[in-house]
Amino acid sequence: MIYVMMALYQEAHGLIRELELKKNTAYAPFEVFDNESAGIRLVVTGVGEIAAAAATAAVCARDGADA
């Protein structure tokens, strides 16, 4: 799985549309979009270092991703 982290939905919108990503509500409170068959998961983290770190840590912990 390829993980893409973006701060704002506005900057992610084109990629979400182009890659046909679907919203995945299992990652609340974070906005996550994925396409399992393409192996891509996009996370809208929110602005700032702390928001990005929190979203990244939460998604990696849930998915068991290795750094």
trRosetta pair geometry for C-beta under 8 A, 3 or more apart (Angstrom, degrees):
i j d omega theta_ij theta_ji phi_ij phi_ji
1 39 5.2 -143 -109 -170 47 77
1 40 7.3 163 -163 -88 69 16
1 41 5.7 17 177 -1 117 112
1 63 7.1 -92 65 -179 154 146
1 65 7.3 -92 70 -100 116 113
2 39 5.9 77 6 126 85 88
2 40 5.1 -21 66 -108 100 68
2 41 7.2 170 83 26 49 67
3 41 5.3 -21 -108 72 67 97
3 42 7.8 149 -163 -92 50 30
3 43 6.8 4 -170 -2 96 111
3 59 6.7 137 -139 126 136 139
3 60 7.9 -33 -67 -75 173 81
3 65 6.8 12 -30 -128 143 165
4 12 7.9 143 119 -126 117 105
4 15 7.1 -109 122 146 159 153
4 40 6.8 8 -3 -170 113 97
4 41 7.2 177 25 90 72 46
4 42 4.5 -21 70 -109 105 77
4 43 7.1 172 85 22 52 67
5 42 7.8 169 -82 -159 23 57
5 43 5.1 -19 -110 67 69 101
5 45 5.3 30 -169 -34 100 127
5 52 6.2 91 160 -150 136 93
5 55 6.7 137 -136 101 113 121
5 56 6.0 -22 -89 -80 149 98
6 11 5.4 -153 -178 93 124 107
6 12 4.2 157 78 -70 151 105
6 15 7.6 156 -37 41 154 142
6 42 6.5 -1 10 -173 110 102
6 43 7.3 161 29 82 64 51
6 44 5.9 -32 78 -107 86 60
6 45 6.9 170 78 10 31 89
7 11 6.8 41 56 38 78 135
7 44 7.4 26 139 -162 15 66
7 45 5.7 -51 -109 61 46 94
7 46 6.4 -37 -161 114 68 15
7 47 5.0 62 -176 -92 121 56
7 48 7.8 117 -136 9 118 42
7 51 7.5 82 -136 95 83 126
7 52 6.9 -47 -92 -76 84 105
8 11 4.8 85 69 11 94 98
8 12 6.9 -171 96 -3 49 92
8 44 6.8 5 179 -153 10 104
8 46 8.0 66 -80 -123 54 26
8 47 6.8 21 -61 -63 92 90
9 12 5.5 -70 -145 47 35 107
9 13 6.1 60 156 -56 71 90
9 31 6.5 -16 -83 98 106 163
9 44 5.2 10 -73 -127 70 153
10 13 6.0 -26 -148 -9 27 118
11 14 8.0 -53 178 22 36 98
12 15 5.5 -70 -163 49 56 109
12 16 5.5 60 143 -30 87 107
12 33 7.4 148 154 27 128 135
12 42 5.9 144 -157 161 124 135
12 44 5.6 -114 9 -86 157 98
13 16 5.6 -55 -145 34 28 114
13 17 6.4 23 159 -15 64 107
14 17 5.9 -58 -149 39 29 108
14 18 6.0 24 157 -17 66 113
15 18 5.7 -54 -135 41 30 109
15 19 5.9 7 170 2 66 114
15 21 7.4 23 125 0 75 132
15 42 6.5 148 112 -101 121 156
16 19 6.7 -70 -139 49 17 93
16 21 4.5 -89 -145 53 67 115
16 33 5.1 -4 -124 127 107 168
16 42 6.4 -127 -84 65 82 154
17 20 7.5 17 -180 -75 29 41
19 35 5.7 -139 148 -2 96 144
19 38 6.3 -157 -173 96 100 167
19 40 5.8 -63 173 80 146 154
19 42 7.8 129 64 -28 143 130
20 35 5.7 83 89 -98 80 135
20 38 7.7 128 62 -16 95 141
21 33 3.7 74 141 148 123 109
21 34 5.8 57 -151 -22 95 3
21 35 5.1 -97 -100 -35 60 94
21 40 6.7 -89 -91 101 109 109
21 42 5.7 -12 -142 21 169 120
22 33 6.4 167 76 -156 21 78
22 34 6.7 -39 57 64 71 55
22 35 6.9 109 8 -83 81 65
23 31 7.2 -56 -135 -163 99 81
23 32 7.3 107 -159 81 56 52
23 33 5.5 -42 -91 -99 46 79
24 27 6.0 55 105 3 99 106
24 32 4.6 -50 63 100 102 102
24 33 6.5 162 5 -109 86 22
24 34 5.1 15 -28 16 134 107
24 41 7.6 -36 19 -138 148 99
25 28 6.0 9 -178 -42 70 103
26 32 7.5 -59 60 62 72 136
26 62 7.9 153 132 172 102 145
27 30 4.8 -54 136 68 105 99
27 31 7.9 54 88 157 112 3
27 32 4.0 55 42 -3 146 139
27 43 7.3 -103 144 -117 158 101
27 58 7.2 115 -164 127 93 114
27 59 6.4 13 -139 -97 132 85
27 62 6.8 -170 -111 53 86 168
30 43 5.8 -3 160 -159 130 100
30 44 7.0 168 -178 67 79 65
30 45 7.0 -12 -140 -111 115 44
30 55 5.0 124 -114 -129 139 99
30 58 6.4 157 -14 85 138 140
30 59 7.0 -83 78 -58 160 101
31 43 7.2 134 83 -161 59 50
31 44 3.9 -6 72 47 113 116
32 41 6.4 -7 -171 -175 104 98
32 42 7.1 156 -157 83 54 51
32 43 5.2 -16 -104 -104 80 72
32 44 7.6 -144 -71 19 36 73
32 59 7.0 148 -100 -105 132 119
33 41 7.4 159 84 -158 44 52
33 42 4.7 -13 63 61 94 102
33 44 7.7 53 -3 -20 100 97
34 40 6.4 177 -148 96 65 57
34 41 4.2 -13 -101 -107 109 73
34 42 6.9 -179 -78 20 54 66
35 38 4.0 21 108 31 118 112
35 39 7.6 -28 93 21 79 26
35 40 5.2 18 48 53 94 95
36 39 7.2 30 -175 -75 34 40
41 59 7.4 168 129 -170 134 133
41 63 7.9 -173 40 -77 170 157
43 55 5.3 158 152 159 130 121
43 56 7.4 159 82 -82 153 54
43 59 5.5 -91 -78 -54 151 155
44 55 7.9 -119 95 -145 33 158
45 51 5.2 126 148 133 89 91
45 52 4.5 59 146 -104 155 56
45 54 7.7 136 -163 65 96 77
45 55 3.8 -148 -125 33 86 154
45 56 7.0 -1 -108 -37 131 78
46 51 3.6 -102 86 -179 106 146
46 52 7.5 -142 68 -54 69 56
46 55 6.9 156 22 -39 90 132
47 51 6.2 64 68 42 29 149
48 51 4.6 88 65 12 91 104
48 52 6.7 -160 94 -6 46 89
49 52 5.8 -59 -146 39 29 110
49 53 6.1 27 157 -18 66 109
50 53 5.7 -55 -144 39 30 110
50 54 6.1 30 157 -20 65 108
51 54 5.9 -55 -144 37 28 110
51 55 6.3 24 159 -15 64 109
52 55 6.1 -58 -145 39 27 107
52 56 6.1 25 158 -17 64 112
53 56 5.8 -58 -143 40 27 110
53 57 6.1 26 159 -17 64 110
54 57 6.0 -57 -144 39 26 109
54 58 6.2 25 158 -19 63 110
55 58 5.8 -57 -145 37 28 110
55 59 6.3 22 161 -14 65 109
56 59 6.2 -60 -146 39 26 105
56 60 6.1 20 159 -13 64 113
57 60 6.0 -60 -142 42 26 107
57 61 6.0 26 160 -20 65 111
58 61 5.9 -57 -144 37 25 110
58 62 6.3 22 158 -16 63 110
59 62 5.9 -57 -145 38 29 109
59 63 6.0 5 164 1 66 115
59 65 7.2 10 123 11 80 135
60 63 6.3 -67 -136 51 25 95
60 64 7.8 -121 172 57 55 2
60 65 4.2 -93 -136 57 74 107
60 67 7.2 21 -148 -66 150 80
61 64 7.7 24 -175 -70 24 39
